[in-house]
Amino acid sequence: MKTYPSIFNDVIGPVMRGPSSSHCAASLRIGRLCLDLMDGDIQEVYIEFDPNGSLATTHKGQGSDMGLFGGFMGWEADDERLPNYLKAIDEAGIAIKIDIHPIGATHPNTYKITLKNAKETRRLTAISTGGGMIEVQEIDGAHVSMAGDYYQTLIYCTSPSAIISQVEKSFACDEIAYRDGDAGFVEVKSNRFIPKDLEVSLLELKEVLFIKKLNPVLPVLARKDLQVPFITCNEMLDYNADKNLELWELALVYESMRGHISEAEVFEKMRSIVKIMQHAIAQGLKGTEYADRILGPQSLTFQERMDGKKLVEGDVLNQVILYTSAMMEVKSSMGVIVAAPTAGSCGALPGAILGIGKILGLSEDELVKGMLAAGMIGVFIAAHATFAAEVGGCMAECGSGSGMAAAGIVVLKGGSLRQSLSAASMALQSSLGMVCDMIADRVEAPCLNRNVMAATNAISCANMALSDYDHLIPLDEVIETMKRVGDAMPNTLCCTGLGGLAITKTAKEIEAKLANGELNTNKTFFKVC
């Protein structure tokens, strides 16, 4: 079954806490599915990471453990208890062991998990694909492909034929198939679980061993024969040839068809996202504190010196820097943010759109339109490249955020569809090959700098597009190039902490100070050279 990105699943979201959506939000969703697979009763967990992947070096510092353990507890991605996950797991009596050794993983974000309780042992392998999205690839030795966007009933059995026949006769499901493994099962995907009476009748069959029910973990569900009006920029332009819709309106059309909801509902969903972003920025501007971080609340000083006219003049630019910084600081203090398109790049898009909106005095509706336009660009990137820094470096995160923001800014200024696409193309062209080399395994530095760069690059590219600069390379081709460049990047420069700034002498000193609890985040750690 072919799948298509959703603005709210894949691009702008999830609403979450933690440093990384690829690690925190995705792992929490995997943990939630593990909990369902064990009927809510997990007593022992054995987790295996491949030494050649990103999780071997980042699972603790970037929040994979926090998210996964929170998922085992049944928590949501924005649960206020997440920072205290170790205490909660201990109190719940869940014994967890993590082992790093070769497991033959082909994706850098691979989780191989064995779950036990007094009654049973189950196994699950899943990957984080970027921006909080996941794919479960194996359950109990059976190959599957689960994104967490269905109600999934797993009917464990000795023979599938009678079961499939009975389900098909009495229940209209989206997909049904037998998955052969160490313990085979019939997988039923639908927008609801099989009815209780059908479940009872199935359990009476001698072939049926037991039934598992996995709840969806994504906000927008998939469905049978799902269609979208377009999935590339060129297809969108063809669709719009006789309609003359703006980019934000095309986003409404797309997400309405993708999510099977009205365009008005799509608009209001995005309004709620904008409100969360506004609240996070306001929280950041009050100052944030968190012990396990590198940088303190620097946006406070920026605000003071901006207000005191001590900075280089530039009202829009400085407001965007301020908002971007505030958002990143909330993320680093475990506050609630929106991955846009990821947690590591959560500052650039809202910083640019809301910062410009502040200076221009724009209404909330106008901000929603700009964010919808950005979301549409993100759909194309999600469909044909990646948001995962572990796969494409920071180009995939801050680079994508910059391209999305550039298109949204053009919409805020009343530019044309052609100009929005031109701005996105130029912003993405400017971001090709950007590495991900976070310091001390914390998504703070150089992440803050790169979010600011992404936001300010978006402003520059939007203004060039509004002045009809020629972007030369069509957006679809730039996104294809992003994919190729990401594939060519070494894993040491893709969110592993094994290259770039992460292995400098000072970075290692910071890492040691964090480990020993010696870093005072009320002061910036720096060295004059």
Residue pairs with C-beta under 8 A, 6 or more apart in sequence:
1 174
1 175
1 222
1 224
1 226
2 226
3 147
3 222
3 226
4 226
4 228
4 231
4 258
4 379
4 383
5 11
5 258
5 378
5 379
5 382
5 383
6 218
6 220
6 255
6 258
6 259
6 379
7 251
7 254
7 255
7 258
7 266
7 270
7 372
7 375
7 376
7 378
7 379
8 219
8 220
8 255
8 259
8 269
8 273
9 133
9 149
9 218
9 219
9 220
10 131
10 133
10 341
10 378
10 379
10 382
10 387
11 131
11 340
11 341
11 375
11 378
11 379
11 381
11 382
11 387
11 404
12 270
12 273
12 338
12 339
12 340
12 341
12 349
12 371
12 374
12 375
12 378
13 132
13 219
13 273
13 338
13 339
13 340
14 21
14 25
14 77
14 78
14 132
14 219
14 338
14 339
15 77
15 78
15 273
15 276
15 336
15 337
15 338
16 24
16 25
16 28
16 77
16 78
16 132
16 336
16 337
16 338
16 339
16 343
17 24
17 77
17 78
17 79
17 80
17 82
17 83
17 334
17 335
17 336
17 337
18 24
18 25
18 63
18 66
18 67
18 77
18 82
18 331
18 334
18 343
19 61
19 62
19 63
19 331
19 332
19 343
19 344
19 442
19 443
19 444
20 58
20 62
20 63
20 64
20 342
20 343
20 344
20 443
21 130
21 131
21 132
21 339
21 342
21 343
21 344
22 109
22 128
22 130
22 131
22 132
22 342
22 343
22 344
22 387
22 388
22 389
22 390
22 495
23 55
23 58
23 59
23 62
23 63
23 64
23 67
23 109
23 128
24 62
24 63
24 64
24 66
24 67
24 77
24 82
24 343
25 67
25 77
25 132
25 339
25 343
26 67
26 109
26 128
26 129
26 132
26 133
26 134
27 63
27 64
27 65
27 66
27 67
27 68
27 71
27 111
27 128
28 67
28 68
28 70
28 71
28 75
28 76
28 77
29 71
29 77
29 132
29 134
29 148
29 217
29 218
30 68
30 71
30 111
30 113
30 124
30 126
30 128
30 134
30 136
31 67
31 68
31 69
31 70
31 71
31 72
31 73
32 71
32 74
32 215
32 217
33 71
33 124
33 126
33 136
33 146
33 148
33 214
33 217
34 42
34 45
34 71
34 72
34 113
34 115
34 124
35 42
35 71
35 72
35 73
35 74
36 212
36 213
36 214
36 215
37 115
37 122
37 124
37 139
37 154
37 212
37 214
38 115
38 117
38 120
38 122
39 212
40 74
41 117
41 119
42 72
42 94
42 115
42 116
42 117
43 93
43 94
43 95
43 116
43 117
43 118
44 94
44 95
44 96
44 115
44 116
44 117
45 72
45 94
45 95
45 96
45 97
45 113
45 114
45 115
45 116
46 96
46 97
46 99
46 113
46 114
46 116
47 68
47 96
47 97
47 98
47 99
47 111
47 112
47 113
47 114
48 98
48 99
48 100
48 101
48 103
48 112
48 113
48 114
49 55
49 56
49 59
49 98
49 99
49 100
49 103
49 110
49 111
49 112
50 56
50 100
50 101
50 102
50 103
50 104
50 105
50 110
51 100
51 101
51 102
52 102
52 105
52 108
52 491
53 105
53 107
53 108
53 109
53 110
53 390
54 108
54 109
54 390
54 491
54 494
54 495
54 496
55 64
55 108
55 109
55 110
55 111
56 100
57 441
57 496
57 497
57 498
58 64
58 441
58 495
58 496
58 497
59 65
59 98
60 441
61 440
61 441
61 442
61 497
62 438
62 441
62 442
62 443
65 85
65 98
66 82
66 83
66 85
67 77
67 82
68 111
69 85
69 86
69 88
69 89
69 94
69 96
70 77
70 79
70 81
70 82
70 85
70 88
72 89
72 92
72 94
73 81
73 85
73 88
73 89
73 92
75 81
75 82
77 132
78 336
81 88
82 334
83 334
89 96
103 110
103 112
105 112
107 127
107 129
107 391
108 388
108 390
108 391
108 491
108 494
108 495
108 496
109 127
109 128
109 129
109 388
109 390
110 125
110 126
110 127
111 124
111 125
111 126
111 127
111 128
112 123
112 124
112 125
113 123
113 124
113 125
113 126
114 121
114 122
114 123
115 121
115 122
115 123
115 124
122 139
122 140
123 138
123 139
123 140
123 141
123 182
124 136
124 138
124 139
124 140
125 136
125 137
125 138
125 139
126 134
126 135
126 136
126 137
127 134
127 135
127 137
128 134
128 388
128 390
129 135
129 386
129 388
130 341
130 342
130 382
130 386
130 387
130 388
130 389
130 390
130 391
130 396
131 339
131 341
131 342
131 382
131 387
131 388
132 339
132 342
132 343
133 147
133 218
133 387
134 147
134 148
134 217
135 145
135 146
135 147
136 144
136 145
136 146
136 147
136 148
137 143
137 144
137 145
138 144
138 181
139 154
139 179
139 181
139 185
140 181
140 182
140 183
140 185
141 181
141 182
141 183
142 179
142 180
142 181
142 182
142 183
142 184
142 185
143 179
143 181
144 179
144 187
146 152
146 214
147 218
147 222
148 216
148 217
148 218
149 216
149 218
149 220
149 221
149 222
150 174
150 175
150 189
150 190
150 191
150 216
150 221
150 222
151 189
151 190
151 191
151 192
151 193
151 213
151 214
151 215
151 216
152 187
152 188
152 189
152 213
152 214
152 216
153 187
153 188
153 190
153 193
153 194
153 199
153 211
153 212
153 213
153 214
154 185
154 186
154 187
154 188
154 211
154 212
154 213
154 214
155 163
155 167
155 185
155 186
155 188
155 202
155 208
155 211
156 183
156 184
156 185
156 208
156 209
156 210
156 211
156 212
157 163
157 184
157 185
157 186
157 205
157 207
157 208
157 209
158 184
158 207
158 209
159 207
160 178
160 184
160 186
160 207
162 205
162 207
163 186
163 202
163 205
163 207
163 208
164 176
164 178
164 186
166 198
166 201
166 202
166 205
167 173
167 176
167 186
167 188
167 194
167 198
167 202
168 176
170 195
170 198
171 188
171 190
171 194
171 195
171 198
172 190
173 188
173 189
173 190
173 194
173 224
174 189
174 190
174 191
174 222
174 223
174 224
175 187
175 188
175 189
175 224
176 186
176 187
176 188
176 189
177 186
177 187
178 184
178 185
178 186
178 187
179 185
179 186
179 187
183 209
185 212
188 194
189 222
191 221
191 223
193 199
193 213
194 202
199 211
202 208
202 211
203 210
203 211
220 258
220 259
221 259
223 260
226 258
227 257
228 254
228 257
228 258
229 235
229 236
229 239
229 253
229 254
229 257
230 236
230 238
230 239
230 254
231 379
231 380
231 383
232 380
232 383
232 384
232 476
233 380
233 421
233 474
233 475
233 476
233 479
234 474
234 476
236 250
236 254
236 376
237 417
239 250
240 250
240 417
245 253
245 417
246 369
246 373
246 411
246 417
247 372
247 373
247 376
247 377
247 407
247 410
247 411
247 417
247 420
247 421
248 368
248 369
248 370
248 372
248 373
248 376
248 411
250 376
250 417
251 266
251 372
251 373
251 375
251 376
251 379
252 263
252 266
252 267
252 372
253 263
254 376
254 379
255 261
255 266
255 375
256 262
256 263
256 265
256 266
259 266
261 269
266 372
267 368
267 372
270 368
270 371
270 372
270 375
271 364
271 368
273 338
273 371
274 354
274 364
274 367
274 368
274 371
276 336
276 337
276 338
277 327
277 337
277 338
277 340
277 350
277 354
278 354
279 336
280 326
280 327
280 330
280 335
280 336
280 337
280 338
280 350
281 323
281 326
281 327
281 330
281 350
281 351
281 354
283 326
283 330
283 335
284 297
284 299
284 325
284 326
284 327
284 328
284 329
284 330
284 335
285 299
285 300
285 303
285 322
285 326
287 297
287 300
288 297
288 329
288 330
288 332
288 333
288 335
289 297
289 333
289 521
290 332
290 333
290 334
290 521
291 517
291 521
292 442
292 514
293 332
293 333
293 442
293 444
293 521
294 332
294 439
294 440
294 442
294 444
294 445
294 510
294 514
294 519
294 521
294 525
295 329
295 332
295 444
295 445
295 448
295 521
295 524
295 525
296 521
296 522
296 523
296 524
297 329
298 325
298 329
298 448
298 524
299 322
299 325
299 326
299 329
302 311
302 318
302 321
302 322
302 325
303 322
305 311
306 318
306 319
306 322
311 318
315 359
316 355
316 356
316 359
316 459
317 456
317 459
319 355
319 356
319 358
319 359
320 351
320 352
320 355
320 356
320 455
320 456
320 459
321 351
321 355
321 452
321 455
321 456
322 351
322 355
323 347
323 350
323 351
323 354
323 355
323 358
324 347
324 348
324 350
324 351
324 352
324 355
324 448
324 451
324 452
324 455
325 347
325 351
325 448
325 452
326 351
327 337
327 346
327 347
327 350
327 351
327 451
328 346
328 347
328 444
328 447
328 448
328 451
330 336
330 337
331 337
331 343
331 346
331 347
331 443
332 442
332 443
332 444
337 343
337 346
338 346
338 350
339 346
340 346
340 348
340 349
340 350
340 374
340 401
340 404
341 349
341 378
341 381
341 382
341 387
341 397
341 400
341 401
341 404
342 387
342 389
342 397
342 401
343 443
344 389
344 394
344 397
344 398
344 436
344 438
344 443
344 447
345 394
345 397
345 398
345 400
345 401
345 447
345 450
345 451
345 454
346 451
347 448
347 451
347 452
347 455
348 398
348 401
348 402
348 405
348 451
348 452
348 454
348 455
348 458
349 371
349 374
349 401
349 404
349 405
349 408
349 455
351 451
351 452
351 455
352 405
352 408
352 409
352 455
352 458
352 459
353 367
353 370
353 371
353 374
353 405
353 408
353 409
353 412
354 367
355 455
356 362
356 409
356 412
356 459
357 366
357 367
357 370
357 412
360 412
362 412
366 412
367 412
369 411
369 412
370 408
370 409
370 411
370 412
371 408
373 407
373 408
373 410
373 411
373 420
374 404
374 405
374 407
374 408
375 404
376 407
377 403
377 404
377 407
377 420
377 424
377 475
378 387
378 400
378 404
380 475
380 476
380 479
381 387
381 400
381 403
381 404
381 479
381 482
384 476
384 479
384 480
384 483
385 392
385 396
385 400
385 479
385 480
385 482
385 483
385 486
386 392
386 396
386 482
386 483
386 486
387 396
387 397
387 400
388 396
388 495
389 396
389 397
389 436
389 494
389 495
390 436
390 494
390 495
390 496
391 486
391 494
392 482
392 483
392 485
392 486
392 489
392 494
393 433
393 434
393 435
393 436
393 486
393 489
393 493
393 494
393 495
394 434
394 435
394 436
394 447
394 450
395 431
395 432
395 433
395 434
395 482
395 485
395 486
396 482
396 486
397 436
398 431
398 434
398 447
398 450
398 451
398 453
398 454
399 427
399 428
399 431
399 432
399 434
399 454
399 482
400 428
400 431
401 451
401 454
401 455
401 458
402 427
402 428
402 430
402 431
402 453
402 454
402 455
402 457
402 458
402 461
403 424
403 425
403 427
403 428
403 431
403 458
404 424
405 427
405 454
405 455
405 458
406 420
406 423
406 424
406 426
406 427
406 457
406 458
406 459
406 461
406 462
406 465
407 420
407 421
407 423
407 424
407 462
408 420
408 458
409 423
409 458
409 459
409 462
410 416
410 419
410 420
410 423
410 462
410 465
410 466
411 420
413 462
413 466
415 423
415 462
415 465
415 466
419 465
419 466
419 468
420 465
421 471
421 475
422 464
422 465
422 469
422 470
422 471
423 458
423 461
423 462
423 464
423 465
423 466
423 471
424 461
424 475
425 471
425 473
425 474
425 475
425 478
426 461
426 464
426 465
426 469
426 471
427 454
427 457
427 458
427 461
428 475
428 478
428 479
428 482
429 471
429 473
429 478
430 457
430 461
431 454
431 457
432 481
432 482
432 485
433 485
433 489
434 450
435 489
435 493
435 494
435 499
435 500
436 493
436 494
436 495
436 500
437 446
437 493
437 497
437 499
437 500
437 501
437 502
437 503
438 444
438 445
438 446
438 447
438 495
438 497
438 502
439 445
439 446
439 501
439 502
439 507
439 510
439 511
440 502
440 507
440 510
440 511
440 514
441 497
441 502
441 511
442 514
445 501
446 501
465 471
473 481
486 494
490 499
491 498
492 498
492 499
492 500
493 499
493 500
497 503
501 507
506 527
510 519
510 525
513 519
513 525
519 525
